[in-house]
Amino acid sequence: MPETARPADAAVPVRIWDLPTRLFHWALALAVVAAVVSAKIGGNAMVWHFRFGYAVLALLAFRLVWGFVGGHWSRFASFVPTPGRLVRYLRGAPQPGEHLDAGHSPLGALSVFALLAVLAAQVATGLVADDEIANVGPLNRFVAVETGLAATAYHKTFGQWALIALVVMHVAAIVVYRLRGRDLVAPMWHGDKTLAPGTPASTDTLATRLFAAVLIAGCAVVVRWLVTMA
């Protein structure tokens, strides 16, 4: 029998999340969890807390650069939650050709930027912290004593709990969307979403993946240099 033709408006798989973005996402999740757990254990585990913190810093630096040169839906320009985008999303009235649910939705983008900002603040304060017991950030010597103590207080209290709260909210949102029939985890695993024809796809070639590998290696080198400054 002849194969049935696909309707012109039938949904098709579209590459949304390129491999570098997916690897960043899962690596960041693992590094953050490991950093929190090692901090709770304390003692000798604090050595690993610092190492995981450095890994988070390298990943954040990579994501900042990738937000300008990565795949279409990984670029900040594709999901910056402008007031107009947010209102259209809440009203369910996107502009023609505006795919508000393809990558990060405007609400999801707010969550992403908040999480990245809190992570950046947590790493920054950790770099200059001094708990006056046994743990001193590698850049503490470049700040005043009062600044280091204030950074420590933020890092161990408000910053820590803000980060945990945002992670819990992130996971809760994933569960809620799943209950409503939208799986946000699978696309971040294999990269594709089933969307309307004509939805722009993210470039995800061997060349872009190699470029991303060079970028993350460069970010790791810079972080290594930063935390070992004489």
Long-range contacts (C-beta under 8 A, 24 or more apart in sequence): 8-197, 9-196, 9-197, 10-197, 11-194, 11-195, 11-196, 11-197, 12-194, 12-195, 12-196, 12-197, 13-192, 13-193, 13-194, 14-102, 14-192, 14-193, 14-194, 14-195, 14-199, 14-200, 14-201, 15-71, 15-191, 15-192, 15-201, 15-202, 15-204, 16-73, 16-102, 16-103, 16-187, 16-191, 16-192, 16-193, 16-195, 16-201, 16-202, 17-71, 17-73, 17-74, 17-103, 17-187, 17-188, 17-191, 17-202, 18-70, 18-71, 18-74, 18-191, 18-202, 18-203, 18-204, 18-208, 18-209, 18-212, 19-191, 19-204, 19-209, 19-212, 20-66, 20-70, 20-71, 20-74, 20-208, 20-209, 20-212, 20-213, 20-216, 21-66, 21-70, 21-71, 21-74, 21-202, 22-188, 22-189, 22-191, 24-59, 24-62, 24-63, 24-66, 25-188, 26-188, 27-55, 27-59, 28-56, 28-59, 28-60, 28-63, 28-119, 31-55, 31-56, 31-59, 32-56, 32-119, 32-163, 32-167, 36-160, 36-163, 36-164, 39-160, 46-134, 46-135, 50-126, 50-135, 50-138, 53-123, 53-126, 53-127, 54-223, 54-224, 54-227, 56-119, 56-123, 57-123, 57-127, 57-223, 57-226, 58-216, 58-219, 58-220, 58-222, 58-223, 59-216, 59-219, 60-116, 60-119, 60-120, 60-123, 61-219, 61-222, 61-223, 62-212, 62-215, 62-216, 62-219, 63-116, 65-215, 65-219, 66-212, 66-215, 69-211, 70-202, 70-208, 70-212, 71-202, 71-203, 71-204, 71-208, 72-103, 72-200, 72-201, 72-202, 72-203, 73-102, 73-103, 73-104, 73-200, 73-202, 74-103, 74-202, 78-103, 79-103, 79-104, 79-105, 79-106, 79-108, 79-109, 79-112, 80-109, 81-106, 81-107, 81-109, 81-110, 81-113, 82-106, 86-110, 97-198, 99-195, 99-196, 99-199, 99-200, 101-195, 102-193, 102-195, 102-199, 102-200, 108-173, 111-166, 111-169, 111-170, 111-173, 114-166, 115-163, 115-166, 115-167, 115-170, 118-159, 118-162, 118-163, 118-166, 119-163, 121-154, 121-159, 122-155, 122-159, 122-160, 122-163, 124-151, 125-151, 125-152, 125-154, 125-155, 125-159, 126-151, 126-155, 127-227, 129-155, 129-156, 131-156, 138-226, 138-227, 138-228, 138-229, 139-226, 139-227, 139-229
